[in-house]
């Protein structure tokens, strides 16, 4: 299954990861212009956003640009957070829209050095090579999906978000999210060809 493959690439749970209650309190302080609160918020979301954006956009410099633009919006518009969704949903919505804009603006694919993609895993040579091959195959397959399908699958499998929350992030009905996930998985099966039976 795809979830089996993505489990190998998902970061282990961070015991320091904030709850929504923590995020709401931090957001209130950010809205008051407290720089230390924003720095704590940035640190808490950096890795999660980097993984999400990195699976939508492959060029390292653009990932960092989108991440920083996202957090700039958070800093400038923290006072507009109305509590109708989780803070994480609000932040991922901003990241999603910012990433889509970057994809439109940077429509020419740019190859980056292999070493810039993701930190290496702590494993032996065989495991490392196998993980790298799996990651490369999955990355290539994800690039073959539409931005809409890719976003839904990344949020589902890499961030464990429910369809209802994904619908808020990408700005469409839950049924549309389910349809995108269905067609995205089907497209991945085709793109992964012979390996699909093991992964999907």
C-alpha positions in Angstrom: 0.0 0.0 0.0 1.0 3.6 -0.5 0.8 4.1 3.2 3.4 1.4 3.8 5.8 3.2 1.4 5.1 6.7 2.9 5.6 5.4 6.4 9.3 4.9 5.5 9.5 8.6 4.6 7.4 10.1 7.3 9.3 11.8 10.1 8.8 10.1 13.5 6.3 11.8 15.7 7.8 14.8 17.5 6.9 14.8 21.2 7.3 18.6 21.2 4.7 19.0 18.5 2.2 21.6 19.7 -1.5 21.0 20.2 -4.1 23.3 18.7 -4.6 24.9 22.1 -0.9 25.7 22.2 -1.1 27.0 18.6 -4.1 29.2 19.4 -2.3 30.8 22.4 0.8 31.3 20.3 -1.2 32.8 17.4 -2.8 35.3 19.8 0.7 36.4 20.9 1.9 36.6 17.2 -1.2 38.8 16.4 0.0 41.2 19.2 3.4 41.4 17.4 5.4 39.3 19.8 8.5 38.3 17.9 9.6 35.5 20.3 6.1 33.9 19.8 6.5 34.0 16.1 9.9 32.5 16.3 8.5 29.6 18.4 5.6 29.2 15.9 8.1 29.2 13.0 10.2 26.5 14.6 7.2 24.4 15.4 5.9 24.4 11.8 9.1 24.6 9.8 9.7 20.8 9.3 6.0 20.0 8.7 5.6 22.7 6.1 9.0 21.8 4.5 7.8 18.2 4.0 4.5 19.3 2.6 5.9 21.9 0.2 8.8 19.7 -0.8 6.4 17.1 -2.1 4.6 19.6 -4.2 7.7 21.5 -5.5 11.0 19.8 -6.2 13.4 22.8 -6.3 15.0 23.4 -2.9 15.3 27.2 -3.3 11.6 27.4 -4.3 10.6 25.3 -1.3 12.4 27.7 1.1 10.9 30.7 -0.7 7.4 29.3 -0.4 7.9 28.3 3.3 9.2 31.8 4.1 6.4 33.5 2.1 3.9 31.3 4.0 5.3 32.3 7.4 5.4 36.0 6.3 1.6 35.8 5.7 1.2 34.2 9.1 3.1 37.1 10.7 1.3 39.8 8.8 -2.2 38.2 9.1 -2.2 36.5 12.4 -4.9 38.8 13.6 -7.3 37.6 10.9 -7.2 34.0 12.2 -10.8 33.5 13.4 -10.7 30.1 15.1 -13.2 28.5 12.7 -10.6 25.9 11.8 -7.5 24.5 13.5 -4.4 26.7 13.3 -2.6 24.0 11.4 -5.4 23.9 8.8 -5.2 27.7 8.4 -1.4 27.6 8.0 -1.5 24.7 5.5 -4.1 26.5 3.5 -1.8 29.5 3.2 1.1 27.1 2.3 -1.0 25.4 -0.3 -2.1 28.6 -2.1 1.5 30.0 -1.9 2.9 26.7 -3.4 0.3 26.8 -6.2 1.3 30.4 -7.0 5.0 29.4 -7.0 4.3 26.5 -9.3 2.6 28.9 -11.8 5.5 31.4 -11.5 8.2 28.8 -11.8 6.8 26.7 -14.6 10.2 25.5 -15.9 11.5 22.4 -14.0 14.9 23.0 -12.5 17.0 20.0 -11.5 18.8 20.3 -8.2 21.8 18.3 -6.9 20.8 15.0 -5.3 22.3 16.0 -2.0 19.9 18.9 -1.7 16.7 16.9 -1.8 16.3 15.4 1.7 18.6 14.5 4.6 19.9 11.0 4.4 18.4 8.3 6.6 20.5 6.7 9.3 20.8 3.2 7.8 23.2 0.8 6.2 24.2 1.0 2.5 21.6 -1.5 1.4 18.7 0.1 3.3 19.9 3.5 2.3 19.9 2.6 -1.4 16.5 0.9 -1.2 15.0 3.9 0.6 16.6 6.3 -2.0 15.2 4.2 -4.9 11.7 4.1 -3.3 11.8 7.9 -2.6 12.9 8.6 -6.2 10.2 6.4 -7.7 7.5 8.0 -5.5 8.8 11.5 -6.2 8.7 10.9 -10.0 5.2 9.4 -9.7 3.9 12.3 -7.7 5.3 14.7 -10.3 3.1 13.0 -12.8 -0.1 13.9 -10.9 -2.0 17.2 -11.2 -1.2 19.7 -8.4 -4.7 19.1 -7.0 -4.3 15.3 -6.8 -0.7 15.5 -5.5 -1.7 17.9 -2.7 -4.6 15.7 -1.6 -2.4 12.6 -1.5 0.5 14.3 0.3 -1.8 15.7 2.9 -3.5 12.3 3.3 -0.5 10.0 3.4 2.4 12.2 4.6 0.4 14.3 7.1 -2.4 11.9 8.1 -5.0 14.6 7.7 -8.7 13.7 7.4 -10.6 14.5 4.1 -12.7 17.2 5.9 -9.5 19.1 7.0 -7.9 18.7 3.6 -11.1 20.2 2.0 -10.6 23.3 4.1 -6.9 23.5 3.2 -7.4 23.2 -0.6 -10.7 25.1 -0.7 -13.1 22.5 -2.1 -15.9 20.2 -1.0 -15.0 16.9 0.8 -16.5 14.9 -2.1 -14.0 16.7 -4.5 -11.2 15.7 -2.2 -12.3 12.1 -2.2 -12.5 12.2 -6.0 -9.0 13.7 -6.3 -7.6 11.0 -3.9 -9.3 8.2 -5.9 -8.0 9.4 -9.3 -4.6 10.3 -7.8 -4.1 6.8 -6.4 -5.3 5.3 -9.7 -2.8 7.5 -11.6 0.0 6.6 -9.2 -0.7 2.9 -9.9 -0.2 3.5 -13.6 2.9 5.6 -13.1 4.6 3.2 -10.7 3.8 0.3 -13.1 5.4 -3.0 -11.9 6.1 -1.7 -8.4 2.5 -0.6 -7.9 1.3 -3.9 -6.5 3.7 -3.5 -3.6 2.9 0.1 -2.8 -0.8 0.8 -3.6 
